[in-house]
Amino acid sequence: MELHLAKLDSLYDFRNPTEIKGFLVDHSALIPILKEAYSVVEEFFGNDVPVVLEVVKDPEAAEFEQLFGYIKVADFSPEEAFERLSAFDDAWFLKQVDVVGGYLNFNLE
């Protein structure tokens, strides 16, 4: 498990590493999805695009947590960034919905 988490740590920036690692231990099915996701994000947003992982608590259901991958899009206009995110969703992420079970999402930052 530590090897898989170290690989993810090399791809993504962790906002709260202890919290993220604990979340991924509890939801280990997300690990291979996250490994694959980074290369797909690069296809749509460019090589070495920063993506920050953060565990977000649902304000309406305090016991529910979700892992967000925030894609840093400083190099794009808001319109172009949203178009790229939509293309990423259509081409890849929406096909992962059954696997991620609502515990993973991507957004722009």
VMD Tcl script that draws the C-alpha trace (Angstrom):
set ca {
  {0.00 0.00 0.00}
  {2.81 2.43 0.85}
  {4.36 1.94 -2.59}
  {1.05 2.80 -4.29}
  {0.58 5.86 -2.10}
  {4.15 7.01 -2.80}
  {3.46 6.73 -6.54}
  {0.35 8.89 -6.19}
  {2.29 11.36 -4.07}
  {4.74 11.73 -6.96}
  {1.91 12.50 -9.41}
  {-0.36 14.67 -7.28}
  {0.02 17.36 -4.66}
  {-1.64 16.30 -1.39}
  {-3.32 19.16 0.53}
  {-3.40 17.15 3.74}
  {-1.25 14.06 3.22}
  {-2.32 12.24 6.38}
  {-6.01 12.71 5.62}
  {-5.61 11.70 1.97}
  {-3.60 8.60 2.78}
  {-6.20 7.54 5.35}
  {-8.98 8.09 2.83}
  {-7.15 6.03 0.20}
  {-6.54 3.21 2.66}
  {-10.30 3.13 3.26}
  {-11.08 3.43 -0.47}
  {-8.21 1.53 -2.04}
  {-10.19 0.89 -5.25}
  {-9.50 4.54 -6.11}
  {-5.73 4.07 -6.26}
  {-5.53 2.50 -9.75}
  {-8.13 5.00 -11.01}
  {-6.01 7.89 -9.74}
  {-2.90 6.45 -11.38}
  {-4.70 6.23 -14.72}
  {-6.46 9.56 -14.27}
  {-3.27 11.59 -14.13}
  {-2.17 10.59 -17.63}
  {-5.66 11.32 -18.94}
  {-5.64 14.74 -17.25}
  {-2.32 15.42 -19.01}
  {-3.91 14.56 -22.37}
  {-6.50 17.29 -21.87}
  {-4.54 19.89 -19.88}
  {-0.91 19.34 -20.87}
  {2.14 17.61 -19.43}
  {3.00 18.15 -15.79}
  {-0.25 19.98 -15.04}
  {-0.52 20.36 -11.26}
  {-3.39 18.43 -9.71}
  {-4.09 18.82 -6.01}
  {-5.90 16.09 -4.08}
  {-8.08 17.13 -1.17}
  {-10.59 15.28 0.99}
  {-13.81 17.29 1.10}
  {-16.58 16.71 3.63}
  {-20.17 17.08 2.46}
  {-21.74 19.91 4.50}
  {-25.15 18.22 4.29}
  {-23.90 14.76 5.27}
  {-20.97 15.23 7.64}
  {-20.06 11.54 7.59}
  {-19.63 11.53 3.79}
  {-16.23 12.43 2.40}
  {-15.13 12.69 -1.19}
  {-11.68 12.99 -2.74}
  {-11.36 15.86 -5.19}
  {-8.65 16.29 -7.77}
  {-8.35 20.02 -8.39}
  {-6.72 20.66 -11.77}
  {-4.70 23.89 -11.77}
  {-5.62 25.70 -14.98}
  {-3.81 29.04 -14.78}
  {-2.66 28.71 -18.41}
  {-6.22 28.60 -19.81}
  {-9.10 31.02 -20.06}
  {-12.07 29.98 -17.91}
  {-14.01 29.02 -21.03}
  {-11.23 26.85 -22.41}
  {-10.62 25.23 -19.00}
  {-14.31 24.28 -18.69}
  {-14.33 22.93 -22.24}
  {-11.30 20.78 -21.46}
  {-12.85 19.54 -18.20}
  {-16.05 18.66 -20.04}
  {-14.06 16.77 -22.68}
  {-12.13 14.93 -19.92}
  {-15.42 13.98 -18.27}
  {-17.00 12.79 -21.51}
  {-13.96 10.89 -22.78}
  {-12.87 9.21 -19.56}
  {-14.22 10.19 -16.15}
  {-17.91 9.44 -16.71}
  {-16.89 5.91 -17.67}
  {-15.34 5.51 -14.19}
  {-18.43 6.53 -12.20}
  {-19.39 2.97 -11.28}
  {-15.89 2.23 -10.02}
  {-15.40 5.44 -8.01}
  {-18.79 5.14 -6.33}
  {-19.13 8.86 -5.72}
  {-15.89 8.98 -3.72}
  {-13.80 10.74 -6.39}
  {-14.36 13.77 -8.52}
  {-12.31 16.28 -10.50}
  {-12.77 20.01 -10.76}
  {-10.87 23.12 -11.80}
  {-8.85 25.43 -9.63}
}
mol new
graphics top color blue
foreach p $ca { graphics top sphere $p radius 0.5 }
foreach p [lrange $ca 0 end-1] q [lrange $ca 1 end] { graphics top cylinder $p $q radius 0.2 }
display resetview
